[in-house]
Structures are given as C-alpha cells and as structure tokens.
Amino acid sequence: MGIVVQKFGGTSVATPQLRERVIGHVRRALQEQHRPVVVVSAMGRAGDPYATDTLLGLARQVGTGLDGAAARELDLLLSCGEVIASSILAQTLRSEGVPARALTGAQAGVVTDGAFGNARILQVRPDRLLGLLEEGVVPVVAGYQGITADGEITTLGRGGSDTTAAALGVALKAERVEIYTDVDGMKTADPRLLPDAPTLARVSYREAMEMAHLGARVIHPRAVEIAMEGRLPVQIRSTLSDAPGTLVSDAPAWGEAPGAPPAAHPGRVEPVAGDRLVRAIAHVGQRSRVWAVPARGEFGGEEIHRLFRAVAGAGVSVDMIYVSPDRVSFIVEEELGGRVREALARLPARFEVTAGFAKVSCVGAGMHGVPGVMARITGALARAGVGIYHTVDSHANISCLVRGEQVAEAVRALYREFALNRAEGEDGGS
C-alpha cells in the first residue's frame, strides 16, 4: 500500500460541509488501497477566527506593526491556526469511522532552521508518521510549521503548508502529493480574469515553479522545488471536484521516452506533453518601478554594489533588474517602496520610485530558443494598447512590466495571441 500525502488549503477545511468533502477524498485514497497522510492549513481566510491573517492582526494589536510582538512569540501564535484545523479534522474523521490522529509540525518530525517567520525545513524525521500508518491511523499534520533543534516553534512563511506536504512526501517516499485547492488545477490564465481558461493536464516542475513565482497561486514555488529534488509527482486538484486536475512531474526531453532520467540529455530544456510554445499567462500586481542614475558621470562597479547592498540592507528583494553604466532599474513590491526611498536617499544618485505597475508573464519551456516569440508578445500588447516598460526572460518565461490598470487587457491579449482558450491537442500548437 503506497503512501499519498493530501494537503488541504484553508478554504477546504473552513466549514463542516467542506470538511465532508475532505473526508470523501481521504476515504477515496483508503478505498484505492493507499495510506493517506493529511496536511492542513489554517481554516478560512482573513476575517475568519483562526485564519493566519486574523492571528496576524491580533499580533499587530500588541504594538505598532510586527515590532510589537517578538518574532518567537509571533510564530508561536501563528502556528495555532493549523493546529486547530488539524485537531478539528482529525476529530471529524474519527466521528465518521476513520482512525485519525492530529499532530503538530514538531510532532510530525519537521525540523527547521531558526529563521522565525520564514524558516526552512532542514529534515523530516518520519518515524512517528510511519508508526501511525502501520497502525492503520491517518495522521493529520498541521502544516506551515516546524521545530528547531533546540525546541523553538517556527513557521515557514506564506505557502508553508504546501512546503510541509512536499517535504513529508519526499521523506515518506510517497507515490505522490495531492494539493487540494479551490480551483481544479493550474490554468492557462487567471480564472478571475478568464473564467473559461482550460486546466493544464500536465506541466513540468520547471514550468510549475515559473508559474508559481510569477503569480499563479495554487502552489508555492518552494514546494515545487522540494518535489523536483525528490522526483515526487504532485497532483493539483479541486476539493469540490473529482477531476484529475494538473499533474506536476518530470517531463520528457524532445524525442525522449517519458521516465528517462533528465541527465540523458544534459543542457536541454524539459518540454511537456503538448507542443505549445506558451503554456500559460501569469501575472502579479502591486509593483513599484525603481530607477536610479548617477549624480554625475557613470556608475562604477563599486557604486552599483553599494546601491544593491543598501536595498538589501532595507530587507527588500528586487526583481526585473537592469544594470548599465548610466542607469540601474528594478521592481519591488509596492508596499516596500518607502524602504527603498529611505535606502537610496543616502547614496550619491538621483532616483525615482513609481508605484502602480504589474508584471505579466508568458510561461512555457517550449519557447526557449524559438525565434519570433518576443515579436508576437510585443505585437499582441501593442494591438491592445498596452505599453511595455521593461522586459526580462529566462529559459521558460518572458515577463513584461505594464501599468497596473492595464494588466487585465495584457493578460487577455496574450491569452488570445497564443490560443490558450483551447485545450491542448485541439490545435496544432501555438
């Protein structure tokens, strides 16, 4: 009997009716002769009593911002949401005849470093979980949390329950991880903008990681990274549906049989089943564009280093970076613009921080090295009247910086250009 890790998000466990759906998925796994390990997020969303954002708001009442609560105490507080959810779900399972046991992250063997609020998992000690499975008991693990070597409770940051599920899956040598959410898989575009966007049947680890980093919110990129390192398949599904959703797994290289090791063709990009250049459009809003020019002359290497060191010292991560002797530019999260202004004000440079931007990205491993993709992107945006302020690319994405008020038009224009309204296989590729 193989092990399957099933992770359920906060909305999936928020009400008794939704928890019944969760129990149905657990029963299905048992009926299929699998041994399920369940991971849960805190129940509900902001405003609900035990949601992470609600607990965070409670902490802010202690003082001004998060400085009013020490990082250690804050993590202890935030870990409670998942503990409550695991306890409620375990009791519900038992009441319906399914043996279950709630466990904190620490009790499940999740060991982390000491970075409160954004800890990384160092190892998973699976002995207790394996013991429960041998007894026929379903472990229900509180996600998003772990414990340090010296006994401190930590949290893993946003998306931490996905990360917990992936780490447990690798440690337990599970057949797969199932991520249950409120949509039925990874879509070709944000269903809030394009409700009829098809579900992708399969994506490679690299494409899933790109989509997650670039705004698709159904799985956290760190979870994909862990799964990729462990060669662990991930199925993204809807709690409210029996549809198979999206499979995230190894994908064959060109002309290669599925399942062949990636090392067989070093340096090649992993395409996926399907022949499209662009698989999906992702976007993320609330970004500020930052540019800086030297007060006189040109930027030297040391001046550029001091600029980025100052921004890093303010605790700000940068994206879409451009560096030249006469200009440096990048984008940051809009809410961090004030920190950037303070950091750059101490340097001998002229600068500007402008809010109101968004990043729109075309994702697809198949477009790497193919001529004409950028021409199609710029043409589609031009026809839609969308201005482009900056671009970057990688092996599997091309991203454009646009005005925030034009993000919907940009997404729809690129969706049309690459015929992403069609299920893969209906056309001859795009």
C-alpha positions as CSV (number, residue, x, y, z in Angstrom):
1,M,0.0,0.0,0.0
2,G,1.6,3.2,-1.2
3,I,1.6,6.5,0.8
4,V,-0.2,9.5,-0.6
5,V,0.1,12.9,1.1
6,Q,-3.0,15.0,0.8
7,K,-2.8,18.7,1.5
8,F,-6.0,20.8,2.0
9,G,-6.0,24.6,2.0
10,G,-7.7,26.9,4.4
11,T,-10.9,27.2,2.4
12,S,-11.1,23.4,2.1
13,V,-11.4,22.9,5.8
14,A,-13.3,26.1,6.7
15,T,-16.9,24.7,7.2
16,P,-18.4,21.4,8.2
17,Q,-19.7,20.9,4.6
18,L,-16.3,21.4,3.1
19,R,-14.7,19.1,5.7
20,E,-17.1,16.4,4.5
21,R,-15.6,16.8,1.0
22,V,-12.2,16.4,2.5
23,I,-13.2,13.3,4.3
24,G,-14.5,12.0,0.9
25,H,-11.1,12.4,-0.6
26,V,-9.4,10.7,2.3
27,R,-11.9,7.8,2.0
28,R,-11.2,7.5,-1.7
29,A,-7.5,7.2,-1.0
30,L,-8.2,4.4,1.5
31,Q,-10.5,2.6,-0.9
32,E,-7.8,2.7,-3.5
33,Q,-5.5,0.9,-1.0
34,H,-3.4,3.9,-0.3
35,R,-2.2,5.1,3.1
36,P,-3.0,8.8,3.3
37,V,-1.1,11.4,5.3
38,V,-3.1,14.6,5.5
39,V,-1.7,18.2,5.8
40,V,-3.9,21.1,6.6
41,S,-3.7,24.9,6.5
42,A,-5.4,27.2,9.0
43,M,-9.2,27.3,8.5
44,G,-10.7,30.0,6.3
45,R,-9.4,33.4,5.1
46,A,-8.8,36.8,6.6
47,G,-11.6,37.7,9.0
48,D,-12.3,34.1,9.9
49,P,-11.5,33.4,13.6
50,Y,-8.5,31.1,13.1
51,A,-7.1,32.2,9.8
52,T,-3.4,33.2,9.7
53,D,-4.2,36.8,8.7
54,T,-6.7,37.1,11.6
55,L,-4.0,35.9,14.0
56,L,-1.5,38.3,12.4
57,G,-4.0,41.1,13.0
58,L,-4.2,40.1,16.6
59,A,-0.4,40.4,16.9
60,R,-0.5,43.9,15.5
61,Q,-2.7,45.0,18.3
62,V,0.1,44.4,20.7
63,G,2.1,47.3,19.3
64,T,2.9,49.3,16.2
65,G,3.3,46.8,13.3
66,L,5.0,43.5,13.9
67,D,7.7,45.0,16.0
68,G,5.2,44.9,18.9
69,A,5.5,41.2,19.1
70,A,8.8,39.4,19.2
71,A,9.4,37.0,16.3
72,R,9.4,34.0,18.5
73,E,6.1,34.8,20.1
74,L,4.6,35.7,16.8
75,D,5.5,32.3,15.3
76,L,4.1,30.6,18.4
77,L,0.8,32.5,17.8
78,L,0.6,31.9,14.1
79,S,1.2,28.2,14.4
80,C,-2.1,27.8,16.3
81,G,-4.3,28.2,13.2
82,E,-3.0,25.0,11.6
83,V,-3.0,23.1,15.0
84,I,-6.7,24.0,15.4
85,A,-7.5,22.8,11.9
86,S,-5.7,19.5,12.3
87,S,-7.4,18.8,15.6
88,I,-10.9,19.6,14.2
89,L,-10.4,17.5,11.1
90,A,-8.9,14.5,13.0
91,Q,-11.9,14.5,15.3
92,T,-14.3,14.7,12.3
93,L,-12.6,11.8,10.7
94,R,-12.8,9.7,13.8
95,S,-16.5,10.6,14.3
96,E,-17.1,9.1,10.8
97,G,-15.2,5.9,11.5
98,V,-11.8,6.8,10.1
99,P,-9.0,6.4,12.7
100,A,-7.0,9.6,12.7
101,R,-4.5,11.5,14.9
102,A,-3.8,15.2,14.9
103,L,-0.1,16.2,15.0
104,T,1.8,19.5,15.2
105,G,4.6,20.0,12.7
106,A,7.0,19.2,15.5
107,Q,5.2,16.0,16.4
108,A,5.4,15.0,12.7
109,G,9.1,15.4,12.8
110,V,9.5,18.6,10.8
111,V,12.9,20.1,11.8
112,T,13.7,23.7,10.6
113,D,16.3,26.3,11.0
114,G,15.7,29.2,13.4
115,A,14.5,31.9,10.9
116,F,11.3,32.8,12.6
117,G,8.6,33.7,10.1
118,N,10.4,32.2,7.2
119,A,12.0,29.1,8.4
120,R,13.4,26.4,6.0
121,I,12.9,22.7,6.6
122,L,16.3,21.0,7.3
123,Q,15.0,17.5,7.7
124,V,11.9,15.4,8.4
125,R,12.1,12.6,10.9
126,P,9.2,10.3,9.7
127,D,9.3,7.6,12.3
128,R,6.1,8.7,14.2
129,L,4.2,9.1,10.9
130,L,5.3,5.7,9.7
131,G,4.3,4.2,13.1
132,L,0.8,5.6,12.8
133,L,0.4,4.4,9.2
134,E,1.4,0.9,10.3
135,E,-1.4,1.0,12.9
136,G,-3.9,2.0,10.3
137,V,-4.2,5.6,11.6
138,V,-4.5,8.6,9.3
139,P,-2.0,11.3,10.5
140,V,-3.5,14.8,10.2
141,V,-0.5,17.2,10.3
142,A,-0.6,20.9,11.0
143,G,1.2,22.5,8.0
144,Y,3.2,25.7,7.9
145,Q,5.3,25.0,10.9
146,G,8.2,23.0,12.4
147,I,10.6,23.0,15.3
148,T,14.3,23.9,15.7
149,A,16.9,21.6,17.1
150,D,16.6,23.5,20.4
151,G,12.8,23.2,20.6
152,E,11.6,26.5,19.3
153,I,8.4,26.5,17.2
154,T,8.8,28.2,13.8
155,T,6.6,29.0,10.8
156,L,7.6,28.5,7.2
157,G,6.2,31.7,5.6
158,R,3.4,32.0,3.0
159,G,2.6,28.7,1.3
160,G,4.2,26.9,4.1
161,S,1.6,24.1,4.2
162,D,2.4,23.3,0.6
163,T,6.1,23.1,1.6
164,T,5.2,20.8,4.5
165,A,3.3,18.4,2.3
166,A,6.1,18.2,-0.3
167,A,8.8,17.6,2.4
168,L,6.7,14.9,4.1
169,G,6.1,13.3,0.7
170,V,9.8,13.1,0.0
171,A,10.7,11.8,3.5
172,L,7.9,9.2,3.4
173,K,8.8,8.1,-0.2
174,A,5.2,8.8,-1.1
175,E,3.7,7.9,-4.5
176,R,2.5,11.5,-4.9
177,V,1.4,14.6,-3.2
178,E,-2.2,15.9,-3.8
179,I,-2.6,19.6,-3.3
180,Y,-6.3,20.4,-2.9
181,T,-7.5,24.0,-3.5
182,D,-10.5,26.0,-4.7
183,V,-9.7,25.6,-8.4
184,D,-9.3,22.4,-10.3
185,G,-5.6,22.7,-11.2
186,M,-3.2,25.1,-12.9
187,K,-4.9,27.2,-15.6
188,T,-3.7,28.7,-18.8
189,A,-4.6,32.1,-17.2
190,D,-6.1,33.5,-14.1
191,P,-9.7,32.3,-14.0
192,R,-10.7,35.5,-12.2
193,L,-9.9,37.3,-15.5
194,L,-10.7,34.5,-17.9
195,P,-13.3,32.2,-16.3
196,D,-13.2,29.7,-19.2
197,A,-9.4,29.2,-19.1
198,P,-8.7,25.5,-19.5
199,T,-6.9,23.4,-16.9
200,L,-3.4,22.2,-17.9
201,A,-3.4,18.4,-17.7
202,R,0.4,18.3,-17.1
203,V,3.3,20.7,-16.5
204,S,6.9,20.1,-15.8
205,Y,8.5,21.0,-12.5
206,R,10.3,24.0,-14.1
207,E,7.1,25.4,-15.6
208,A,5.2,24.9,-12.4
209,M,7.9,26.7,-10.5
210,E,8.0,29.6,-13.0
211,M,4.2,29.9,-12.9
212,A,4.2,29.9,-9.0
213,H,6.9,32.5,-8.9
214,L,5.2,34.7,-11.5
215,G,1.8,34.9,-9.8
216,A,-0.1,31.5,-10.1
217,R,-1.2,30.9,-6.5
218,V,-2.3,27.3,-6.5
219,I,1.1,26.0,-5.2
220,H,4.1,27.6,-3.6
221,P,7.4,27.5,-5.6
222,R,9.4,26.1,-2.7
223,A,7.0,23.1,-2.6
224,V,7.7,22.5,-6.3
225,E,11.4,22.8,-5.7
226,I,11.3,20.1,-3.0
227,A,9.2,17.8,-5.1
228,M,11.5,18.3,-8.1
229,E,14.6,17.4,-6.0
230,G,12.8,14.3,-4.7
231,R,11.3,13.4,-8.1
232,L,7.9,13.4,-6.4
233,P,4.8,13.8,-8.6
234,V,2.4,16.5,-7.4
235,Q,-1.3,16.5,-8.4
236,I,-3.1,19.8,-8.0
237,R,-6.9,19.3,-7.7
238,S,-10.1,20.9,-6.5
239,T,-11.6,19.9,-3.2
240,L,-15.1,20.3,-4.7
241,S,-14.4,18.0,-7.8
242,D,-13.2,14.6,-8.7
243,A,-11.5,15.9,-11.8
244,P,-7.8,14.8,-12.1
245,G,-6.5,18.4,-12.2
246,T,-2.9,19.1,-13.1
247,L,0.0,16.7,-12.8
248,V,3.4,18.3,-12.0
249,S,6.2,15.9,-12.7
250,D,9.2,15.1,-14.8
251,A,8.6,15.8,-18.4
252,P,10.5,14.1,-21.3
253,A,13.0,16.0,-23.4
254,W,12.5,16.2,-27.1
255,G,12.3,12.7,-28.6
256,E,12.8,11.1,-25.3
257,A,10.7,8.5,-23.7
258,P,8.7,9.5,-20.6
259,G,10.5,8.5,-17.4
260,A,14.0,8.7,-18.9
261,P,16.4,10.5,-16.5
262,P,17.0,14.2,-17.3
263,A,20.7,13.6,-17.3
264,A,20.4,11.6,-20.5
265,H,20.3,15.0,-22.4
266,P,22.3,17.5,-20.3
267,G,21.6,21.1,-21.0
268,R,18.2,20.5,-22.7
269,V,15.1,22.3,-21.5
270,E,12.3,20.0,-20.3
271,P,9.3,20.4,-22.6
272,V,6.0,18.9,-21.5
273,A,3.3,16.8,-23.0
274,G,1.9,19.1,-25.7
275,D,3.5,21.2,-28.3
276,R,2.7,24.8,-27.4
277,L,5.4,27.4,-27.1
278,V,3.5,29.2,-24.4
279,R,1.6,27.1,-21.9
280,A,0.1,29.8,-19.6
281,I,-0.1,33.5,-18.8
282,A,0.7,34.5,-15.2
283,H,0.6,38.0,-13.6
284,V,1.3,39.7,-10.3
285,G,0.3,43.2,-9.4
286,Q,1.2,45.9,-6.9
287,R,4.7,46.5,-8.0
288,S,6.8,49.7,-8.0
289,R,9.4,50.5,-10.6
290,V,12.7,51.9,-9.3
291,W,15.3,53.7,-11.4
292,A,18.5,55.4,-10.4
293,V,21.1,57.4,-12.3
294,P,24.5,58.6,-11.1
295,A,24.7,62.1,-9.7
296,R,27.5,62.7,-12.2
297,G,29.4,60.6,-14.6
298,E,28.7,56.9,-14.8
299,F,28.1,54.2,-12.2
300,G,31.2,52.2,-11.4
301,G,31.1,48.6,-10.1
302,E,31.5,49.8,-6.5
303,E,28.6,52.3,-6.8
304,I,26.3,49.6,-8.2
305,H,27.3,47.3,-5.4
306,R,26.6,49.9,-2.7
307,L,23.2,50.6,-4.3
308,F,22.1,47.0,-4.2
309,R,23.7,46.5,-0.7
310,A,21.6,49.4,0.6
311,V,18.4,48.0,-0.8
312,A,19.2,44.5,0.6
313,G,20.0,46.1,4.0
314,A,16.5,47.5,4.0
315,G,15.1,44.0,3.7
316,V,13.9,44.4,0.1
317,S,14.0,41.8,-2.6
318,V,14.4,43.1,-6.2
319,D,13.2,41.7,-9.5
320,M,13.4,42.6,-13.2
321,I,16.9,44.0,-12.8
322,Y,18.6,46.2,-15.4
323,V,22.1,47.5,-14.9
324,S,24.2,49.8,-17.1
325,P,26.8,52.5,-16.5
326,D,24.2,55.2,-16.8
327,R,21.2,53.6,-15.2
328,V,20.0,50.9,-12.8
329,S,16.4,49.8,-12.6
330,F,14.4,47.1,-10.9
331,I,11.0,46.5,-9.4
332,V,9.9,45.8,-5.8
333,E,6.7,45.0,-4.0
334,E,4.7,48.2,-3.8
335,E,4.4,48.2,-0.1
336,L,8.2,48.2,0.2
337,G,8.7,51.4,-1.9
338,G,9.1,53.5,1.2
339,R,12.0,51.4,2.4
340,V,13.7,51.7,-1.0
341,R,13.4,55.5,-0.9
342,E,15.0,55.7,2.5
343,A,17.8,53.4,1.4
344,L,18.6,55.2,-1.8
345,A,18.3,58.7,-0.3
346,R,21.7,58.1,1.5
347,L,23.5,57.4,-1.8
348,P,25.0,59.9,-4.4
349,A,22.5,59.1,-7.0
350,R,19.2,60.5,-8.4
351,F,16.3,58.1,-8.2
352,E,12.6,57.6,-8.6
353,V,10.2,55.1,-7.1
354,T,6.9,54.8,-9.0
355,A,4.0,52.7,-7.9
356,G,1.2,51.2,-10.0
357,F,2.9,48.6,-12.1
358,A,2.3,44.9,-12.7
359,K,4.3,42.0,-14.2
360,V,2.7,39.9,-16.9
361,S,4.5,36.7,-18.0
362,C,4.3,34.1,-20.7
363,V,5.4,30.7,-19.4
364,G,6.4,27.7,-21.4
365,A,9.6,25.6,-21.6
366,G,9.0,25.0,-25.3
367,M,9.6,28.6,-26.3
368,H,13.3,28.6,-25.3
369,G,15.5,29.4,-28.3
370,V,12.5,29.7,-30.7
371,P,12.7,32.9,-32.9
372,G,9.6,35.2,-33.0
373,V,8.1,34.7,-29.6
374,M,9.0,38.2,-28.4
375,A,7.7,39.7,-31.6
376,R,4.3,38.0,-31.0
377,I,4.2,39.2,-27.4
378,T,5.0,42.8,-28.3
379,G,2.7,42.8,-31.2
380,A,-0.2,41.5,-29.2
381,L,0.3,44.1,-26.4
382,A,0.7,46.9,-29.0
383,R,-2.6,45.9,-30.6
384,A,-4.3,46.0,-27.2
385,G,-2.8,49.4,-26.5
386,V,-0.7,48.1,-23.6
387,G,2.6,49.9,-23.0
388,I,5.7,47.9,-22.0
389,Y,8.1,49.5,-19.6
390,H,10.6,46.7,-19.1
391,T,11.1,43.0,-20.1
392,V,13.1,40.1,-18.7
393,D,13.3,36.5,-19.8
394,S,14.5,33.1,-18.6
395,H,14.6,29.6,-20.1
396,A,10.9,29.2,-19.6
397,N,9.3,32.7,-19.4
398,I,9.2,36.2,-20.9
399,S,7.9,38.9,-18.5
400,C,6.7,42.4,-19.3
401,L,6.2,45.3,-16.9
402,V,3.0,47.1,-17.6
403,R,0.8,49.6,-15.9
404,G,-1.4,48.0,-13.2
405,E,-4.6,49.3,-14.7
406,Q,-3.8,47.6,-18.0
407,V,-2.9,44.1,-16.5
408,A,-6.3,42.6,-17.5
409,E,-6.0,43.8,-21.1
410,A,-2.4,42.5,-21.3
411,V,-3.4,39.0,-20.0
412,R,-6.4,38.8,-22.3
413,A,-4.3,39.9,-25.3
414,L,-1.6,37.3,-24.7
415,Y,-4.2,34.6,-24.0
416,R,-5.7,35.3,-27.4
417,E,-2.4,35.5,-29.2
418,F,-1.3,32.1,-28.1
419,A,-4.8,30.5,-28.3
420,L,-4.8,29.5,-24.7
421,N,-8.6,29.2,-24.7
422,R,-8.2,25.8,-26.4
423,A,-7.4,22.6,-24.6
424,E,-4.0,21.2,-25.6
425,G,-4.3,18.9,-28.6
426,E,-7.2,20.7,-30.2
427,D,-5.0,22.8,-32.4
428,G,-1.6,22.2,-34.0
429,G,0.2,24.1,-31.3
430,S,0.7,27.9,-30.9
